[in-house]
Amino acid sequence: MRRTICAGAFASLLLLAGCTVGPNYKRPVVNVPATYRATNDANATDNHATASLGDEKWWTVFQDEQLQQLIRTALKQNYDVRIAATRILQAEQQVTITRSNEFPNVSGGPSVSGVRQPGIPKVFSAYSYLADQIGLSANWTVDFWGRYRRATEAARANLRATEWGQRAIVSTLVANVATAYFGLREYDLELEIAERTLASRRQSLTLTQTLEQGGATSLVDVRQAEQLVEEAAESIPDLQRAIAQAENQLSILLGENPTEIARGRALTEQPLPETIPAGLPSRLLERRPDIQQAEQQLIAANAQIGVARAQLFPEISLTGTAGLQSIGLGDLFTWPSRSWNWTASLSQPIFNAGALRANVRLSQAQQQQALLTYEQTIQQAFREVSDSLIAYAKYRQFREHQERLTTAARGASDLSHTRYQGGVTSYLEVLTSETNYFAAELNLARARLNERLALVQVYNSLGGGWEQ
């Protein structure tokens, strides 16, 4: 009969322990547009494709072998990525610590105690003894209302949020390395333009000086030719400074001390896709790490409501000890030396000045904040995709116009030199056309950079780069 009663009581405990208070998580309904807002330039963006550029691996999007090597080095050595990995380790251990509250806490070991009591004359004699004990003690707070299970649910959600946070860092790192590398190659292109222009203008200055010495031109033309030379010369040290600083920035992204960076393809040789498939906006919710991270934080906040509500209900604790105890060590491991005791206690909060109910309302407010943050993150993601798609299309158009402008400026520069050498015009026309051509070449280099940076932004905003 006793065994039946104990078995029934234990089954009842298990049944009650299966109860979990608090709301179960359901993904909130969000307003997802049918397509991304972009331009009508179908040559740049395919807004109706089901596939997405974000699904591509980063080494298929960035095909420069040297850039790929730099990204691999950064993924191994970058401090932000390594710090994020330690956060995952911390979150994993936090799950274990939190989940341990669902189980009994058991401890045990031997103990020795000695006692001596002085006697009372004519009452009892003095005595002393040495007691030996080996025992186990256990303490279990029964999770009737799912307080600890909800806490474990929150800890696991925080772990997943931390994992998605690391993926967001990886995605951003890939984009930052590509951005810094393209910027470095653009500086290299500007330096190449400046050095080529300087060499050409020095030849023109030598010719002008020869003409002035022969009386065929004036000293004003010589001074204007010198002005062109210095205009090109002064840009070189500034570009060299920018190149060194860009290398330093890229070195830090690689997790290294500032050093020189090896180069791969020239900026003009970096491939660009003919069109960018944007994919379905609904898939962005599954692919973007920051959205996934925000949702996991929402799940954790939702579970914390159950933790707070469970504190309103009674708490039942079971404690017990069992072991062997004897006065003499020789009798310790005998059946009569066994000992045990157990206690069951129930504690119901009665008065706490509203603290527990305020804690429930606090957790609900925190869940609402996490919900709004989740919705805001989704909205911001749609904006970033639309902005980058528009930027890529418009930067492409700008680059095409800038190419035609540069071609026209080069033609005007060549014609002005021919006219000057033929004595038809003054050197002022050469000065103006040369200045315009030099500025047009530099603007074209920046336009090519902006087009490639827009590609990086599109890829990053579509959630690409974190999958390895």
C-alpha positions in Angstrom: 0.0 0.0 0.0 2.8 2.4 0.9 4.5 1.7 -2.5 1.3 2.4 -4.3 0.8 5.6 -2.5 4.4 6.8 -3.2 4.1 5.8 -6.9 0.8 7.7 -7.2 2.3 10.8 -5.5 5.4 10.7 -7.7 3.2 10.4 -10.9 1.1 13.3 -9.7 4.3 15.4 -9.2 5.4 14.6 -12.7 2.0 15.5 -14.1 2.0 18.8 -12.2 5.6 19.5 -13.3 4.4 19.3 -16.9 2.3 22.5 -16.4 3.9 25.6 -17.9 2.5 29.1 -17.4 3.1 32.0 -19.7 2.4 32.6 -23.4 3.8 30.2 -26.1 5.6 32.0 -28.8 4.0 32.7 -32.2 5.8 34.6 -34.9 4.0 38.0 -35.2 2.5 38.9 -38.5 4.5 41.7 -40.2 3.8 43.8 -43.3 5.9 42.3 -46.0 5.9 44.1 -49.4 5.3 42.0 -52.6 8.5 43.5 -54.2 11.3 45.8 -53.2 11.1 49.4 -54.2 13.7 49.9 -56.9 14.1 51.7 -60.2 12.5 50.7 -63.5 16.0 50.0 -64.9 15.6 46.3 -65.7 19.1 46.2 -67.0 20.4 46.7 -63.4 17.8 45.0 -61.2 15.6 42.0 -61.6 13.0 42.6 -59.0 10.8 39.6 -60.0 13.4 36.9 -59.7 12.8 34.3 -57.0 16.5 33.7 -56.6 18.5 36.3 -54.7 22.0 37.6 -54.9 22.0 37.1 -51.1 21.9 33.4 -51.6 25.3 33.4 -53.4 28.5 32.6 -51.5 30.8 35.6 -51.1 33.6 34.1 -53.2 31.2 33.9 -56.2 30.2 37.5 -55.8 33.8 38.8 -55.2 35.9 37.1 -57.8 39.2 38.8 -57.2 41.5 36.1 -55.9 43.5 38.5 -53.7 40.3 39.9 -52.2 39.1 36.4 -51.4 42.3 35.7 -49.6 41.9 38.9 -47.6 38.4 37.9 -46.6 39.5 34.4 -45.5 42.3 35.9 -43.4 39.8 38.4 -41.8 37.3 35.6 -41.0 40.1 33.8 -39.1 41.8 36.7 -37.4 39.4 39.6 -37.0 38.9 40.4 -33.3 35.2 41.2 -33.6 34.5 37.7 -35.0 36.7 36.1 -32.3 35.0 38.0 -29.6 31.6 37.0 -31.0 32.7 33.3 -30.8 33.5 33.7 -27.1 30.0 35.2 -26.6 28.6 32.0 -28.1 30.6 29.9 -25.6 29.3 32.0 -22.8 25.7 31.6 -24.0 26.1 27.8 -24.3 27.3 27.6 -20.7 24.5 29.9 -19.6 22.0 27.4 -21.1 23.6 24.6 -19.0 23.5 26.6 -15.8 19.9 27.7 -16.3 18.7 24.2 -17.3 20.4 22.7 -14.2 17.7 24.3 -12.0 15.2 21.8 -13.5 16.9 18.9 -11.8 17.7 17.9 -8.2 20.9 19.2 -6.6 22.8 16.3 -5.1 25.9 16.4 -3.0 27.6 13.9 -0.7 30.8 12.9 1.1 32.2 11.6 4.3 32.4 13.6 7.6 33.9 13.0 11.0 32.8 14.7 14.2 34.1 14.5 17.8 32.3 15.3 21.0 33.4 15.5 24.6 31.1 16.4 27.5 32.4 16.9 31.1 30.5 14.9 33.7 28.4 16.2 36.6 29.3 14.7 40.0 26.8 12.2 41.2 24.7 12.7 38.1 26.6 11.3 35.1 30.2 10.7 34.1 32.2 12.6 31.5 32.0 11.1 28.1 33.4 11.5 24.6 33.0 9.9 21.2 34.0 10.1 17.6 31.3 9.8 15.0 31.8 8.8 11.3 29.3 9.5 8.6 29.0 9.0 4.8 25.9 10.5 3.2 24.1 12.0 0.3 21.9 15.1 0.4 19.5 16.2 -2.3 17.4 19.3 -2.8 14.8 19.7 -5.6 12.5 22.6 -6.2 9.7 21.0 -8.3 9.1 23.0 -11.5 5.3 22.8 -11.2 4.6 26.0 -13.1 7.4 25.8 -15.7 9.5 28.6 -14.2 12.8 26.9 -14.9 11.6 25.5 -18.2 10.7 29.0 -19.4 14.0 30.3 -18.2 15.8 27.5 -20.1 13.7 28.4 -23.2 14.8 32.0 -22.8 18.5 31.0 -22.4 18.3 28.8 -25.5 16.8 31.7 -27.5 19.5 34.0 -26.2 22.1 31.4 -27.4 20.5 31.4 -30.9 20.4 35.2 -30.9 24.1 35.2 -30.1 24.8 32.8 -32.9 22.9 35.0 -35.3 24.7 38.0 -33.9 28.0 36.4 -34.9 26.7 35.7 -38.4 25.7 39.4 -38.6 29.3 40.3 -37.7 30.7 37.9 -40.3 28.4 39.4 -43.0 29.4 42.9 -42.0 33.1 42.0 -42.0 32.9 40.5 -45.5 31.2 43.7 -46.7 33.8 45.9 -44.9 36.8 44.1 -46.3 35.4 44.3 -49.8 34.5 48.0 -49.3 38.0 48.8 -48.0 39.7 46.8 -50.8 37.7 48.5 -53.6 38.5 51.8 -52.0 42.2 51.0 -51.9 42.1 50.0 -55.6 40.3 53.2 -56.5 43.1 55.2 -54.8 45.6 53.2 -56.8 43.7 54.1 -60.0 43.7 57.8 -59.0 47.4 57.7 -58.3 48.0 56.0 -61.7 46.0 58.8 -63.4 47.8 61.5 -61.5 51.3 60.1 -62.3 50.5 59.6 -65.9 49.0 63.1 -66.1 52.1 64.6 -64.4 54.5 62.9 -66.8 52.5 64.2 -69.8 52.3 67.7 -68.4 56.0 67.8 -67.7 56.7 67.0 -71.3 54.3 69.8 -72.3 56.1 72.2 -69.9 59.5 71.3 -71.5 58.1 72.0 -75.0 56.6 75.3 -73.8 59.9 76.4 -72.3 61.7 75.6 -75.6 59.1 77.6 -77.5 59.5 80.5 -75.1 63.3 80.5 -75.4 62.9 80.7 -79.2 60.5 83.6 -78.9 57.6 81.6 -80.3 55.5 82.0 -77.1 55.3 84.2 -74.0 56.4 83.6 -70.4 52.7 83.5 -69.5 52.3 80.2 -71.3 55.3 78.8 -69.4 53.7 79.8 -66.1 50.4 78.3 -67.1 52.2 75.0 -68.0 53.9 75.1 -64.7 50.5 75.5 -63.0 49.3 72.3 -64.7 52.3 70.4 -63.6 51.9 71.4 -60.0 48.2 70.7 -60.1 48.9 67.1 -60.9 52.0 66.9 -58.6 50.2 68.1 -55.5 47.6 65.4 -55.8 50.2 62.6 -55.6 51.3 62.9 -52.0 47.7 63.3 -50.8 46.8 60.1 -52.7 49.8 58.3 -51.2 48.6 59.3 -47.7 45.1 58.0 -48.5 46.6 54.7 -49.8 48.7 54.1 -46.7 45.7 54.9 -44.4 43.4 52.6 -46.4 46.0 49.8 -46.0 46.1 50.5 -42.3 42.3 50.2 -42.1 42.3 47.0 -44.0 45.1 45.6 -41.9 43.0 46.1 -38.7 40.0 44.3 -40.4 42.4 41.4 -41.0 43.4 41.3 -37.3 46.9 42.4 -38.1 49.2 45.4 -37.3 49.3 48.1 -40.0 51.1 46.7 -43.0 51.2 46.8 -46.8 48.3 45.0 -48.6 48.9 42.8 -51.6 46.9 43.8 -54.7 44.9 41.7 -57.2 42.8 42.9 -60.1 42.6 46.6 -60.9 39.4 48.4 -60.1 38.3 48.4 -63.7 38.8 44.6 -63.9 36.5 43.8 -61.0 33.5 42.1 -62.5 29.9 43.4 -62.1 26.8 41.3 -62.7 24.6 42.3 -65.6 21.5 42.3 -63.4 21.0 41.8 -59.7 18.3 39.3 -58.7 16.6 40.7 -55.6 14.5 37.7 -54.7 11.3 37.6 -52.7 11.0 40.1 -49.8 9.5 37.4 -47.6 12.7 35.3 -47.7 14.6 38.3 -46.3 13.1 37.4 -42.9 14.9 34.0 -43.0 18.2 35.1 -44.5 19.2 38.4 -42.7 21.1 37.7 -39.5 19.9 40.8 -37.7 16.3 39.9 -38.3 16.8 36.4 -37.0 18.7 37.8 -34.0 15.9 40.2 -33.2 13.3 37.4 -33.4 15.3 35.2 -31.0 15.5 38.1 -28.6 11.7 38.4 -28.9 11.4 34.7 -28.1 13.6 35.1 -25.0 11.5 38.1 -23.8 8.3 36.1 -24.4 9.6 33.2 -22.3 10.5 35.6 -19.5 6.9 36.4 -19.0 6.3 32.8 -18.0 9.2 33.0 -15.6 7.7 36.0 -14.0 4.2 34.5 -13.8 5.4 31.3 -12.2 6.7 33.3 -9.3 3.1 34.1 -8.3 2.3 30.4 -7.6 3.4 28.2 -4.7 6.9 26.8 -4.7 7.3 23.2 -3.5 10.8 22.0 -2.4 11.9 18.5 -1.6 15.0 17.9 0.5 16.4 14.7 1.9 19.5 13.0 3.2 20.6 9.4 3.3 23.7 7.6 4.4 25.6 5.6 7.0 26.5 6.8 10.5 28.1 5.2 13.4 30.2 5.9 16.5 32.8 3.3 15.6 34.4 3.2 12.2 34.2 -0.6 12.2 30.4 -0.4 12.4 30.0 2.3 9.6 29.3 -0.1 6.7 26.7 -2.2 8.5 23.0 -2.3 7.9 22.0 -0.9 11.3 24.1 2.2 10.7 21.9 3.5 7.9 20.1 6.8 8.4 17.8 9.0 6.3 15.4 11.9 6.5 13.3 13.9 4.1 11.3 17.1 4.1 8.6 18.5 1.8 7.8 22.2 2.0 5.4 24.6 0.3 5.9 28.3 0.1 3.2 30.7 -1.2 4.0 34.4 -1.7 1.5 36.4 0.5 2.7 39.9 0.7 5.5 41.6 -1.3 4.1 45.1 -1.9 3.2 44.3 -5.5 6.8 43.4 -6.5 5.9 40.0 -8.2 3.0 41.4 -10.3 5.1 44.4 -11.2 7.7 41.9 -12.4 5.1 40.3 -14.6 4.2 43.7 -16.1 7.9 44.5 -16.5 8.5 41.3 -18.5 5.4 42.1 -20.6 6.7 45.6 -21.4 10.1 44.2 -22.3 8.4 41.7 -24.6 6.6 44.6 -26.3 9.8 46.4 -26.7 11.4 43.3 -28.3 8.4 43.0 -30.6 8.7 46.6 -31.8 12.5 46.2 -32.2 11.8 43.1 -34.4 9.3 44.9 -36.5 11.6 47.9 -36.8 14.5 45.7 -37.8 12.4 44.2 -40.6 11.3 47.6 -41.9 14.9 48.9 -41.8 16.0 45.9 -43.7 13.5 46.5 -46.5 14.7 50.1 -46.7 18.4 49.1 -46.9 17.6 46.7 -49.8 15.6 49.3 -51.7 18.2 52.0 -51.1 21.0 49.7 -52.3 19.1 48.6 -55.4 18.3 52.2 -56.3 21.9 53.2 -55.7 23.3 50.4 -57.9 21.1 51.3 -60.8 21.7 55.1 -60.5 25.5 54.7 -60.0 25.6 52.6 -63.1 23.8 55.3 -65.1 26.1 57.9 -63.6 29.2 55.9 -64.5 28.0 55.5 -68.1 27.5 59.3 -68.4 30.9 60.0 -66.8 32.6 57.7 -69.3 31.1 59.7 -72.2 32.0 63.0 -70.4 35.6 61.8 -69.9 35.9 60.8 -73.6 34.7 64.2 -74.6 37.1 65.9 -72.2 40.0 63.9 -73.6 39.0 64.8 -77.1 38.8 68.5 -76.1 42.3 68.3 -74.5 43.9 66.7 -77.5 42.3 69.3 -79.8 43.4 72.2 -77.7 47.0 70.9 -77.8 46.8 70.7 -81.5 45.3 74.1 -81.9 48.0 75.6 -79.5 50.9 73.9 -81.4 49.4 75.3 -84.6 49.3 78.8 -83.2 45.5 79.1 -83.4 44.8 79.5 -79.7 46.5 80.5 -76.5 47.7 78.3 -73.7 44.8 79.3 -71.6 42.6 77.0 -73.7 45.0 74.1 -73.0 45.0 74.9 -69.3 41.2 74.8 -69.1 40.8 71.6 -71.2 43.6 69.8 -69.3 42.1 70.7 -66.0 38.7 69.5 -67.1 40.1 66.2 -68.4 42.1 65.5 -65.3 39.0 66.1 -63.1 36.8 64.0 -65.4 39.3 61.0 -65.1 39.3 61.3 -61.3 35.5 61.5 -61.2 35.2 58.5 -63.5 37.4 56.5 -61.1 35.2 57.4 -58.2 32.1 56.6 -60.2 33.5 53.1 -60.9 34.2 52.7 -57.2 30.6 53.8 -56.2 29.1 51.3 -58.6 31.1 48.5 -56.9 30.4 49.7 -53.4 26.7 49.7 -54.3 27.1 46.1 -55.3 28.6 45.3 -51.9 25.7 47.1 -50.2 23.1 45.2 -52.1 24.8 41.9 -51.3 25.0 42.8 -47.6 21.5 44.2 -47.3 20.1 41.0 -48.9 21.7 39.0 -46.1 24.6 37.6 -48.0 28.1 36.9 -46.8 27.6 35.0 -43.6 27.2 31.5 -45.0 30.6 29.7 -45.2 
